[in-house]
Structure formats: structure tokens, C-alpha cells
């Protein structure tokens, strides 16, 4: 990848391109509406039971394998964890509501919020079994990206995951993120080493990535049985 540079006005040294004065807006507890999904501020009183049921079935170990917490042994300990999460401003937690049935089926966050540099990350993504590999799951990522770039004015949107988490790496690539590198021994999660893969979308990428999402999510792209006609990558390309 070629790095963009210009010469310093007072020397021949290469420097970064000057940016117009601007500042991102810190995300707040808003509701984001889509066709399949609604993202709303995490509220344990409202969402805890649905979220526990969605994420603590027979496949709970797989759901929580690469997350920093969970799975939980009982509902009360899970709800207690949500109480802390709901009070957090960074990470900022959103419950994912399936508009087809009104139930909370997962959550995700905007995090590592760097307003001066206009950089933000999506993370702590927990999808219940029923929403995995569905249009709802894809729309969640579109809604958060659109909010970060179009509403809040961020210029870099990051995705990081355990290097061993093949589904997460595949998802990042499907959504249009660019792989940027491997950070070895980056973290210790649940007593185990974590090498972390880094991905990002920058504002120059966003228009064509946004177009691909919107074309993919269009009702015209789905057969009556819900099967896609064209892949997200093909519509983005």
C-alpha cells in the first residue's frame, strides 16, 4: 500500500497530508434503526433475559470463546455483568434487537473512542445463535459504521480480533475491512495468550463500502426464501 505524503513547506522532508480542521462527535446512547435490526442503549432491566437466553444455549462455549468474559453460570451473574456494561461510556454498549420478534439477540460496542484523531473501534461483539450469518447480523455492522462515519465524523473505523478467531477474520474481510497486521502477544484473555489481528476502514473507503452494504441489504437482493442473490463482496466491487 502506498503511503500518501507531501513535502514539508520549509524542507524536503515528507510529511502527512494536511487536514481541514474538524472534530468527531463522541457517540452517545442513541437508537439506530434498520430494516432487520434496531440498536438501542443496553438496558439490563429490558434486555438481560433475552440476551441470556440467546447466548447461553448449547453452543454457549463457542459464542463466548473469544470474548473477554462469559459464558456465565447463571442468569443473575450475567445480569450483574450487564449492569456494569450499561454504565460504561467506552466501551459504549448497544443491544441488538431483532425487529421480527422484538427480542434482544446480541450486543456490540463502539469503543477506544479517540475524538481528537477521529478514530473509533467496533468490538465486544456477541451474537446469539439465531442471528449468526443472517441479514440482521450484517445490517448491525452497517448501522454502526454509518453512524461512525456519517453521523459522528470519524475518519478511521477499526476491527480487532483474536488471530485464532477465523470467523471474525472472515467477517472483517467480508465487510470490507483492510487487514493491517498482526500484533503478537498483544493481550492475555482468560489466562491465555492472544495475538491480535488488526483491520480498518478509513473514510476514503467508506463511500464504496457503504454502497455495497446498501445494495446487499436491499429487498431486491433477496429471494422469497431469504437467500441472497449477490454476495456483499460482489456488490461492493
N, C-alpha and C positions, 0 to 999 in steps of 0.2 A: 504494500500500500504506500503510495507516495504521500509524504507529509507536506502540507501546504505551508509555505513560508514566504516572507518578503524581506528585503534588506532594511536594516535599521536606518532611519533618516540621517543619522550622524556618523554612520560607519558602514562597513560592508558586511557586518555580521548578520546572518539570517535570523529572523525573529518571527514570532507568530503574527498572523493577520490581525489587524486592529478591529475591534468590535464596537458597534454603536452602543452607547450607554443604555443599559436595560437591566432589569432585575426580575427574577422569577417571583411568583407568589407562593407562599407556603401553603401546602394543602390543608384543608380543614375538613370537618365532619359533614360532608355533603352526600347527597344521594345521586347516583349515576344510573340513568335508565337506558336499557337496551330492549331489543325485541325478545330475547330469550332470558336475559338476566337483569336483575336490579342489584346494584351495590349500595348498601346503606351502612351507616356507622354501626359498628359492633355493639350490641346491647345484650348482655348475658341474660337479663330477665326475659327478653324476647326470643333470643336465638339459641340459648345453650342446649335445650333439649333436642331440637332438630339437628344441631351440629354434632352433638354426641352420638345420636342415632346414625347420622350419615357417615361418621368417621370411625366408629368403634364396632363395626360388624366383623365377620370372619376374616376380612382382609386388612384389619387394622394395623398389623405389623408392617405390611407393605406401604400403607398410606403414610405412616409416621417414620419410616426407616431413615429418611434423610433430613428430618425436621429436628430442631434443637431440643424439643420437648416431646412428650407423649410416646406411645399411647398411655391413656390414664386407666387406672384400675377401677375407677367408679365415677359416676356422674358428678358427685359433689366435688371431687378433686379437679375434675375437668372444668366445672363451673367456676371454681375458685381461680383457676388459671385465666379464664376469660375475664374475670373481674379486673385483674391487673392489666391485661391486654387492652381492655376497653378504655382505661385511663391514660394509655400511652399516646403521646403525640408523635413519637418517632421511635419505633415503627407506628404508623397510623393504620389501624385495622378496619377493614370493611368486611361485613358479612355478605356472602353471595346468596342471593335469593333466586330460586327457580320460579320464573313468572308463571309457569304452567300449573304449579300447585301452591305457590306462596311459601314454600318451606326453605329455610336456610340449609344449604347443601355444602358449604365450604367457606373459607375466608382467605383473604390476601391482604398485603400491606404495601403502602408506599413508605420507603424507609431511607436511611442515610441521606437525609434531605439537606442538600447544600445549596441554599438560596443564592449566596453571592456568586458562585460559579455556575449556577443553573444546572445542577446535576442531581439526579434522583434515581432511586433503585426500586424495583418491584421485588418483593420477597415474602418469606413466610407463607408460601402458597400451599394451602391444604385443601384438596379437592376430595369430597366424598365419592364413594364408589359410583353412584348413579350419574354424576356429572362428568366423569372422566371420558375423554375422547368424544365429546359432544359439541354441537354448535354453541351451547351455553358456555362451555369452558373456553372456547376461542373468543367469544364475544367479551368475556370478562377481561381478557388481556387487551383487546381493542379499546374497551371503555377506559381502562386505566391509562393506556398510552395516550389516547386522545385527550384525556383530562390533563395529563402532564404537559404535553406539547401545546395543545390549542388553548386550553383554559388558563394554565398556570405559567406558561412561558419558559419551561425548561428546555435546554438545548442538548442534553445527554440523558439517556434513559438506560439504566444498567440491569443486567440479569446475571446473577452469580449462583453457582450450584456446585455440589459435591462432584468432583471429577468422575466418580464411580456411578453417578446417577444418570444412566443412559437415557431414560425417558425425559428427564429435564433438559439434557443437552439437545435431544432431538426436538423437543418443543421449542426451545430458543431458536434453533435454526429454521424451523417451520414458520415461526412468527416473524422472521426477517432480521433477527439479531446477527451481528457480526462477531465471530469469535476473535478474542483479543489476546488470549494467553492462558497459561496455567500457573497458578501461584501455589508452589509446593509448600506443604506443611503450614498452610495458612491458618488453620483453626484446629481446636480439639472439640469434637462433638460427641457427647455421651461416652467420653473416655477413649475415643478413637481418633486417629489422625484423619484430617480432612485436607486433601488437595482440592483447590477451588479453581474451576474454570470460569473465566470472565467473558461476558458478551455485552454488547451495547448497540443501541440505535441512537444516532445523532440527528439533529434537526434537519440536516440536508437529506437524510434518508427518508424522513417521515412522510413527505407527500406521496411517494410511490408505495410505501408500505401501507399507509392509510388507505389508498385507493384499492390495493389488493384485499385488505380486510373488508372494505365496504362492498366490493364486488362479490367476495366469497359469501358474506353474510346475507346478501340479497335473497329474497324468496325465490327469485328466478334461477338461483344456483342449486336448488334442491328438488329432487323428485318427490312425488307424493308420499313415498315411504320414508322420507327424510335423508336419503342418500345424496351426497354431493354430486354435482355434475362435473365440476372442475376443481382441482386442488387449489389450496391457498397459494402455493408457490407459483403455479402456472398463471394465476390471475395477477399476482404481483409482478411477474416477469414480463 
